[in-house]
Amino acid sequence: MTSQPPTPVGRLHRLGRWCARRAWWVLGTWLLVAVAALGADRAWGGTYDDDFSLPGTSVQTGSDLLDAHGSKAVRGTASQIVLHTDSGTIDAHRDAVGDTVAELAKLPDVLSVTDPLTNPGALSADGATGIVTVRFTESPAKFDKSYLDRVDDAVRPLRTDHVQVEYGGPLGQLARPTAADRLSEAIGLIIAVVVLLIGFGSIAAALLPLLTAVVALLTGISLLGLLAAAVSLGNAAPTLATMMGLGVGIDYTLFLITRHRRLLRDIGDGADAAEAAGRAVATSGRAVIVAAATVALALGGLYASGVGFIGSLGAAAGLTVVVAAVAALTLAPALLGIAGCRIDRWRVRTPVDEPTGTTDTWHRWAGTVGRRPWLFLAVGIVILGVLSIPTASMRLGHIEHGADPADYTDRRAYDLISDGFGPGTNGQFTVVADLGGQQTDIKELTTSLDDALAATPGVAHTSTPAATDDQALLVATVTPDTGPEDQGTSDLLHRLEDDTLPDALAATGAHGYVTGVTAAQLTFRDVVVNRLPVIIAVVVAAAFLLLLTVFRSLLVAFKAALLNLLSIGAAYGVVVAVFQWGWGGSLLGVDEPVPVESYVPMMMFAIVFGLSMDYEVFLLSRIRESWLHTKDNHLSVATGLAGTARVITCAALIMTSVFLAFLLSTNVVIKMLALGLGVSVVIDATVVRLVLVPATMYLLGRANWWLPHWLDRLLPHLDPEGPAPTVPDAEDICGRERPESAEAPATTGEQR
């Protein structure tokens, strides 16, 4: 056996080797941490709620004024209980209505309850539908499920009287069935097992990534629950974190194990399995760190939106990504140490890892792209361009309860209100006039404000402005002509804020604000639209600088950012076509076209950009590794593509399965994210990674690795991978003969 130069031993090398040699101790520590975190979450974990603030906006100022000066009738969080009878009127059940209102008022956390029989506008024109408005101290969506039992007891007199009772708003959210995320997770894991068995041929090798990912996910989700007790996190946070944590957890471990199995086959000189695990962490482990850092940077960039709700969703997903990366660097080598040379036992086919010759399928594919790079570049760009066409018509908004399943009580409440009172009743605005201590004739101001609101185009009807107890505010309810998702409702909000209120209050010294749930949702959308370019700029700039530092190439970093932007545009296009245009939406359980949820593009951008960079880092790491060794661009691209194509394809299939499994969710926003993320991974792993990246790198040639000397001196040095593994001449450390295809790859004949 020929003598090999010793591989430099760095911190990552020592970490991987130490974990492999103390495998049972590391495994026990991880299991203890996971169980402790799970127990702590059960005991002290918080809840999730779509609660957000918008400082400096009309809607937030109006809400704050109501909290400071309003009576119980306008403070807190309002939720509707909708009553409907198919025969007669609600008034015929007066006694049951009175008993229900009295019982609701006795419930804890209730500020006020309105009687539909005495509250103007709370009965439909035919008298068959009524609305009981209950105001709570905080959003009832945060309450324990047991609270619903007390509400059910309070409305029992009406149900006994054969009156239909449905819960709307936040109370309806509390009544929703528990999401079936566990089924989605199980489907994702089952598909992952199948992909790993087919792709790598060994049951033991297939189970290690799954075990690592599951332990990391349990730990991460439990820590997220503890975080939810301290800060406000949206309802989508745990699902989003699960999707990300499970996907990247399998991916990161898969890349490490693939390199480890190659090293078991290639490293000689009496090294043991722990040494192979150490070298795997020292090489692919560095790429894992860079990839996880890129995803974390992208998700952290969501805080540039200035909206804490958006930033917290990014932080939730980022938490599970970081935990997954730590598990890949510590728990995975421990499991590899336990498996030792038995990692390929229980075979279902001949075990395979990275190709070592030049005659495999992926080398042939790389050669095909290399012979016609302009053609493949053009085809790839056309595909992404066509898929991106619907993006130009994207309409952002908030998905209302009308898009929820018909068996949800809040969906039935929504439909009853729309049928009985008109679609705008589900999207009412609250107008607040702050008198600011001015000595104003309130009666005269009330009349002029009432007239101005009623005369505003797009208003169906409005309540007479009423003064608060301290005479500091005038409060009115405005009902639009159109539903909450319609463009007309958004136009009305801007008309009230920009024209009606300033004109009506100009001579009085008072200031007007528009608030309420619908106003908050529309304002949130506007803020997101305005901040999206900032998010894109921050995330792209951060990723560009990281890739520039790691790969020491201006063109490689610029190309990666540009191609990822193209793939994100294509994913946006698919989401718009399915949900907004309605192309196949019914197959996903969405029966009518809906706008794209306002924060979905922002979340998709950060997540997709980060995940795309994952695969980019792993591919470029191998290409750069070969380039540093051979200085042959064509050979390096072919070697890097062949070395990572199998594992990237398997990782992408697993990630796509995890994402698409969440299409089973009944939450339309989760469906939207699941489809967008799943499609983006497919596009990235096929069109971008297998076509556009090699085509552009072939065309750029040696310019791929150009970096000005002055910039090279300024940038810190972060090597994405350690030295390439050396190849012995005879047997590997587990006593297996090397395959005949393991000879050193021949040059592909780059023209220099």
Secondary structure as UniProt FT lines:
FT   HELIX           11..21
FT   HELIX           23..44
FT   TURN            55..56
FT   HELIX           58..69
FT   TURN            72..74
FT   STRAND          77..84
FT   HELIX           90..93
FT   HELIX           94..105
FT   TURN            108..109
FT   STRAND          110..113
FT   TURN            116..118
FT   TURN            120..121
FT   TURN            125..126
FT   STRAND          129..136
FT   HELIX           140..142
FT   TURN            145..146
FT   HELIX           147..154
FT   HELIX           156..160
FT   TURN            161..162
FT   STRAND          164..167
FT   HELIX           169..174
FT   HELIX           181..200
FT   HELIX           203..228
FT   TURN            229..230
FT   TURN            235..236
FT   HELIX           237..266
FT   TURN            269..270
FT   HELIX           273..300
FT   HELIX           301..305
FT   HELIX           308..339
FT   HELIX           340..342
FT   TURN            343..344
FT   HELIX           361..371
FT   HELIX           373..388
FT   HELIX           389..393
FT   STRAND          396..397
FT   HELIX           401..403
FT   TURN            406..407
FT   HELIX           409..421
FT   HELIX           423..427
FT   STRAND          429..434
FT   TURN            436..437
FT   HELIX           442..454
FT   TURN            457..458
FT   STRAND          459..462
FT   STRAND          466..467
FT   TURN            469..470
FT   STRAND          473..480
FT   TURN            484..485
FT   HELIX           487..495
FT   HELIX           496..500
FT   HELIX           501..505
FT   TURN            506..509
FT   STRAND          511..515
FT   HELIX           517..551
FT   HELIX           554..575
FT   HELIX           576..580
FT   HELIX           585..588
FT   STRAND          596..597
FT   TURN            598..599
FT   HELIX           600..630
FT   HELIX           633..661
FT   HELIX           662..664
FT   HELIX           668..683
FT   HELIX           684..692
FT   HELIX           693..700
FT   HELIX           701..705
FT   HELIX           709..714
FT   TURN            733..734
FT   HELIX           740..742
//
